[in-house]
Amino acid sequence: MGRPHKPLLDRVRITTTALELVDEQGDFSVPQIARRLGVQTASVYHHVDGRDGIVELLRERVCSAIDSGTLDARPWETAVAAWARSYRAAFAAHPKAIPLLTTSPVRAPRVLEQYEKAVALLLDAGFALPDVMPVIIALENLVLGSALDMAAPEAMWELTDEAATPQLARALAAVAGGPTDRSFELALAGYLAHVRRLLNAP
């Protein structure tokens, strides 16, 4: 028999399969990937640097949807806000990947390049070096929390007896179409205002 025209296994197929598993169940195992692709587990290891390597491939795949070009915008507030919105959208598409990716060190070169651009943006804007990473990490906390919120049930509060919580019932009824996007923009505006004060502090 001749060789197949299309390889049975490569890093792209492994990453795609791992992401499918994460989207379904929140995690993956190398044997699960092998079974789904119809190959031996050892064959998967020939293409990747173990489970950690697959996690970094997943990180690159999810983060490839973030528009790093937003970090070229000026002023810095415009760039940070646009990056935050793109970052949120990328992770909202794969919310079950968030716990997996936030509990392992970032090693993927293409992802590190985005952080390099973010650091350069903030330094160029005049932020003190010790403030740069707290500003970026705080933004990530906001973005990833909101991405998880986007995956939450539309009705997070189930009022079995509205008479017991009438004010909550009124507040929930007053929010048309769900509060997720509005809540994110409110938090983002507050974040930017605080970071702006930090930059301008004597």
N, C-alpha and C positions, 0 to 999 in steps of 0.2 A: 504493500500500500504506500502511496506517496504521502508526503507531508500535507497536513491540512493547510488550506489557503490562509486561514485566519488562526493565529495562535489560540490554543485553548485557555491560556492563562497569561495574564500580564498585570501590571500594577493598577492599571485603570479599572479592569474588571474586578480585581480584588477590592479596590476602594469603593466602587459602586455597590458591590455586594455587601461589604461591611456597613455602608451607610444605610442600605435597605434594612439590614438587621437592626441597626441602632434606631432607625425611625419606627420600626415595629415594636421593639422590646426594650430599648434604652441601652443596650450593650451588644457585644458580639464576642464570639470565640473563634479562634482559627479553625478548629474542626467544623464549626457551623458554616464558615465560609467555604471550606473545602467541599462539604456535602452539597451545598447549594450549587456550587460550580461543577460538581461531578468529578472531582479530582481527589488525590490523596493529600492528607494534611501536610506531609513533607514537601509536596510540590509547591504549596503556598509559601513555605518558608524559603524556597529557592529564589523568590522574587521580592521578599520584603525582609526588613530587619526586625523580625519577631512581632509580637503584639504591639510594642511601643512604636515600631515603625509604621504599623497600620494606623494607629491613633494619629500620628503626625500626617499621614496621607489624608485621613479624614479631616483633620484641621485645615490642611491646604485646600481640600475640596470645598468645605463649607465657607472658608474665608475668601475663596476665589470670587464669591458673589459680592464681596464688599468692594465698593468703588474706591480704590486707593487714590484715584485722581482728585477726589474731594479734598485731600490734604494739600493740594497745590493751590487751593483758593486763598484769597486774602480779602478781608482781614481774618485773623485767626479764629474769631467767633464763628464766621461763616463756614470756615473749613471744618471746625470741630462739630458744629451742628449737622452739617451734611454727612460727615463721616459717621456720626452717631446714628443717623437715620438709616444709612446704608448698612451699617454693622447690625442694627436691630433687625432689619428685613432679612439679612442673610441667615441669622440664627433663628429667627421666627419660623423659617422654612424647615428647620430641623431642631425643634426644641428639646427633643430627647437626647441630643448630642451635647447639650450644655453641661450637664453634670460630668460627663465623660471627659470633655475637653478642658473643663476648668479645674480638674483635679490631677492634671498631668502637666509637666513643664513644657513650655513652648520651645520647640526646636526647629520647626519647619522654616527653611530659609525665606520663602516667599512671604510668610506671615511676619517673620522678624523684620523684613524690609518695610512693612507697613508701620510697625512700631518705630523704626528708625526715622521714617518720615514724620510721624507724629511728634517724636522728641525734637527733631529739627525745627518743626513748625513752632512749638512752644518756646524753645530757646530763642528762635528768631524774633518771637513776639516780645521777649524780654523777661520771661519767667525765670526765677532763680532755679538753678540746677536741682537743689533738694526738693523743690516743689513739683518737678515735672512728672515723675512717676506717680505720686499720689493723685495728681490731676487726671492722668490717664486711667489709673485703676478705678478711681471714683466714677469716671465716665463708663467704664466697663460694667461696674456694678449696676449702674442705672440702666444701661442698654440691655444687659442679659436678663435682669429682673423683668424688664418690660417685655422682652422676647418670650419669656416663660408665661407672662400674663396673657400674651396674645394667644397662647395655646390652651389657656384655661377655659372651662365651660363658660358660655355666655352668661348664664345665671349662676354666679358664685354664691349668692346669698339666697337660700330657700326659706322663705318665711311661711311657716306652717300656721302661724297665728299672728296676722298683721296687727291685731289689737294689742299684742304684747310689745311690739316695736313699731309704733306708728310713725315716728320720725324717720327711722330707717326706711320704712316702706315708701314714704313720701320722697325721700332723697333718691331712692332707686328708680322710682317712677319718673322722676324729673330728668333722668339721663337718657336722652334719645339715642338709639343705635349703639349703646355700649360705651363705656368711658375709657376704653383702653388707649386709643390714640390721643385723646384729649389729656389723659393723665400723663402720658409720656411727654407730650409737649410742655405741660405744666412743670414737670420735674426737670426737663431739659432747660427750660428758661430759668428756673431757680438755680440749677447747677451753674449755668453760664454767668448768672449775676454774681454768685459767690466767687467763682474763679476770677471774674473780672476785678472784684474787690481785692482778691489775693494778689493779683498782678499789680494793682495800683497802690497797695499798702506801702507806707514809707519804710 
